Amino acid sequence: MIIEKRFHGPDGAGNGGYVAGLLAGRAASDTVTVALRRPSPLDVELMVTIEDERGHGVRLWDGEDLVAEALAGAIVVPPVPAVSFEAAEEAAEKYRAVQGHPFPRCFVCGPEREPGDGLRLEPGPVTDTTVASPWVPDEVPKAEVVWAALDCPGGWSFDVAGRPAVLGTMTAQVAELPRAGERCVVMGLARSREDRKMHAATALYGADGRLLGRAEQIWIGIDPQKFG
């Protein structure tokens, strides 16, 4: 497996949701939990190992270093309720006003990415604990790109500009891929915080309100200089 440089989150490391989605694609389960053990290197060959004969356990290695591991998972909380596309557009205006993005070139939410190169999601606040972003994919995305879209809105449901964090664990289920040009909404919900550990949930909705995918996450507060 190779994580192409385009799909980075922090500079020099793969976007957590994208890496998790790629690895989840090797696991024999509709719902997969991926634990990210270290930043994933870019543009190098990584080794994937299958840990059981049913394919329910998969690991990603950089030499002898464990990068991530995936297991069959389960989602236990209800999906984050959707807002309208217009409400998500209004929320995005507040995201654009955020100063101090910790990873401004992130494939998913980096404001410095060129249109068409990154997803340019803009998860802005709807309530004190909920964010929303519009998303209109140019083409039918691959499942790992949907995982990526389900990643960053969870972090932005907390104040990650003021207290930077990276994805630690993500359990996701992708029921359907968005259509090209579909007006989608991505939701993020801050569930709880325990010191440096933050629990979030995300959901992706199609233009007709159908649930396309959802996730539960654990985020870990970090020193952004270690990922810059």
matplotlib code that plots the C-alpha trace (Angstrom):
import matplotlib.pyplot as plt

x = [0.0, 1.2, -0.2, 0.2, 1.5, -1.7, -3.6, -1.8, -3.3, -0.4, 2.5, 4.5, 1.9, -1.3, -4.7, -6.0, -9.4, -7.9, -5.3, -8.0, -10.3, -7.6, -6.8, -10.5, -10.9, -8.7, -10.8, -13.8, -16.4, -19.0, -18.1, -14.4, -12.5, -9.0, -6.5, -3.7, -0.5, 1.9, 1.9, 1.8, 4.7, 3.9, 5.0, 6.7, 5.6, 4.0, 3.3, -0.2, -0.6, -3.8, -3.9, -6.6, -7.9, -11.3, -9.7, -11.1, -7.7, -5.4, -2.2, -0.2, 3.6, 6.4, 9.3, 9.0, 6.9, 3.2, 1.4, -2.3, -4.5, -8.0, -10.6, -14.3, -16.1, -19.5, -21.2, -23.2, -24.5, -27.2, -26.1, -25.5, -28.7, -28.4, -29.0, -30.0, -27.4, -28.2, -27.5, -24.3, -23.3, -24.0, -21.9, -19.0, -18.9, -17.9, -15.2, -13.6, -13.3, -11.2, -7.6, -4.7, -5.6, -3.1, -2.7, -3.7, -2.8, -4.8, -6.4, -9.8, -10.2, -7.1, -8.0, -4.7, -5.5, -6.3, -9.9, -10.1, -6.9, -8.3, -11.9, -11.9, -14.5, -15.4, -16.9, -18.3, -20.4, -24.1, -24.4, -21.9, -21.2, -22.1, -20.5, -21.6, -20.0, -21.4, -19.7, -20.3, -17.9, -16.8, -16.9, -18.1, -15.5, -13.8, -14.7, -11.4, -12.2, -15.6, -13.7, -11.5, -14.6, -15.9, -12.7, -12.0, -15.5, -15.2, -12.1, -13.6, -16.5, -13.9, -11.6, -8.8, -7.6, -6.9, -6.1, -4.7, -5.5, -5.1, -7.3, -6.4, -9.2, -12.1, -14.9, -16.8, -19.5, -20.0, -23.5, -23.4, -21.1, -22.3, -23.1, -21.0, -22.3, -24.6, -25.2, -24.1, -23.8, -21.1, -21.9, -19.6, -20.5, -18.4, -19.4, -17.0, -13.5, -11.1, -8.0, -6.1, -8.7, -11.8, -14.7, -16.6, -19.1, -19.6, -22.2, -22.5, -25.9, -27.0, -29.1, -32.3, -31.4, -30.3, -27.5, -24.4, -21.9, -21.2, -18.3, -17.3, -13.9, -11.3, -9.0, -5.8, -4.4, -0.9, 1.9, 1.5, 5.2, 5.7, 3.6, 4.7]
y = [0.0, 3.5, 6.7, 9.3, 12.7, 14.4, 12.7, 14.1, 15.7, 17.2, 17.9, 14.8, 12.3, 10.8, 12.1, 9.9, 9.2, 8.4, 6.0, 4.4, 4.0, 2.4, -0.1, -0.7, -1.7, -4.7, -5.9, -8.3, -6.3, -3.6, -1.7, -1.3, 0.1, 1.5, 2.5, 4.8, 4.0, 6.5, 9.1, 7.3, 8.0, 9.2, 7.9, 4.8, 1.1, 0.0, -3.6, -5.0, -8.2, -10.2, -11.3, -14.0, -16.3, -14.5, -11.2, -9.4, -8.3, -6.2, -4.3, -1.7, -1.6, 0.7, -1.8, -3.1, -0.1, -0.6, 2.3, 1.2, -1.8, -2.5, -4.8, -5.6, -2.9, -1.7, 1.8, 2.2, 5.8, 7.2, 9.1, 12.8, 14.5, 16.4, 20.1, 21.4, 22.2, 25.9, 25.7, 23.9, 26.7, 29.2, 27.2, 27.2, 31.0, 30.7, 28.2, 30.6, 33.1, 30.6, 31.8, 29.4, 26.2, 23.7, 21.9, 24.3, 22.0, 19.0, 17.1, 17.3, 20.6, 22.6, 26.1, 26.4, 23.5, 24.4, 23.7, 20.2, 19.1, 18.8, 18.3, 21.8, 20.9, 23.8, 22.4, 25.4, 25.6, 25.0, 24.6, 24.6, 20.9, 20.4, 21.5, 21.1, 21.4, 21.3, 18.9, 18.6, 15.9, 16.5, 12.7, 9.6, 9.3, 6.1, 4.7, 5.8, 9.4, 9.1, 8.0, 11.1, 13.3, 11.7, 12.4, 16.1, 17.4, 15.3, 17.2, 20.6, 19.9, 20.7, 23.8, 22.2, 25.6, 26.4, 22.9, 20.9, 17.2, 14.3, 11.3, 8.3, 5.8, 5.7, 3.3, 3.9, 2.4, 3.6, 2.6, 4.3, 6.6, 10.1, 10.8, 13.2, 16.7, 15.7, 18.4, 16.5, 17.6, 16.3, 16.6, 16.5, 16.2, 16.7, 13.9, 14.2, 15.2, 13.5, 15.6, 15.1, 12.5, 13.7, 11.5, 12.6, 11.3, 12.3, 11.5, 12.1, 12.8, 12.9, 15.5, 13.7, 13.2, 9.6, 8.5, 7.7, 7.0, 7.6, 7.3, 7.4, 8.7, 9.3, 12.3, 13.0, 16.4, 16.9, 19.4, 20.4, 21.0, 17.2, 16.8, 19.9]
z = [0.0, -0.9, 0.6, -2.1, -1.0, -2.2, 0.6, 3.5, 6.6, 8.6, 6.2, 5.8, 7.0, 5.6, 6.4, 9.2, 7.7, 4.2, 5.6, 7.8, 4.8, 2.6, 5.3, 6.1, 2.4, 3.1, 6.1, 5.6, 7.4, 6.6, 9.8, 10.6, 13.5, 12.6, 15.2, 14.0, 15.8, 14.2, 11.4, 8.1, 5.7, 2.2, -1.2, 0.2, 0.0, 3.2, 4.0, 4.8, 6.8, 7.3, 11.0, 10.7, 8.0, 7.9, 7.1, 10.1, 11.4, 9.1, 10.0, 8.1, 8.6, 7.8, 8.0, 11.6, 12.8, 13.1, 11.4, 11.8, 12.5, 11.5, 13.0, 12.5, 14.5, 15.6, 15.9, 19.0, 18.9, 16.7, 13.6, 14.0, 12.7, 9.5, 8.8, 5.4, 2.7, 3.1, 6.9, 6.1, 3.8, 6.5, 9.0, 6.4, 6.5, 10.2, 9.4, 6.9, 9.8, 11.9, 12.4, 13.1, 11.2, 12.6, 9.2, 6.5, 3.6, 4.9, 2.0, 3.6, 5.4, 4.4, 3.2, 1.3, -1.0, -4.6, -5.7, -7.2, -5.4, -1.9, -0.6, 0.9, 3.5, 5.8, 9.0, 10.8, 14.0, 14.0, 17.8, 20.6, 20.0, 16.3, 13.0, 9.4, 6.0, 2.5, 0.1, -3.6, -5.0, -8.6, -9.3, -7.5, -4.7, -3.6, -0.2, 1.3, 0.2, 2.0, 5.1, 4.7, 4.5, 7.7, 9.5, 9.9, 10.9, 14.1, 15.0, 14.2, 16.5, 19.2, 19.1, 17.2, 16.0, 19.7, 20.8, 17.8, 17.7, 15.3, 14.7, 16.9, 16.3, 13.8, 13.4, 10.2, 8.0, 4.4, 3.1, -0.2, -2.2, -3.1, -6.7, -8.8, -8.3, -5.4, -2.7, 0.4, 4.0, 6.5, 10.2, 13.2, 16.9, 20.0, 22.4, 25.3, 26.3, 28.7, 29.0, 25.7, 24.5, 22.6, 21.5, 18.4, 15.8, 12.2, 9.5, 5.7, 4.1, 0.5, -1.2, -0.3, 3.3, 3.0, 5.3, 3.2, 6.0, 9.6, 12.1, 15.7, 16.6, 19.2, 18.7, 20.6, 21.4, 20.1, 19.6, 16.0, 15.6, 15.8, 12.6, 10.7]

ax = plt.figure().add_subplot(projection="3d")
ax.plot(x, y, z, "-o")
ax.set_aspect("equal")
plt.show()
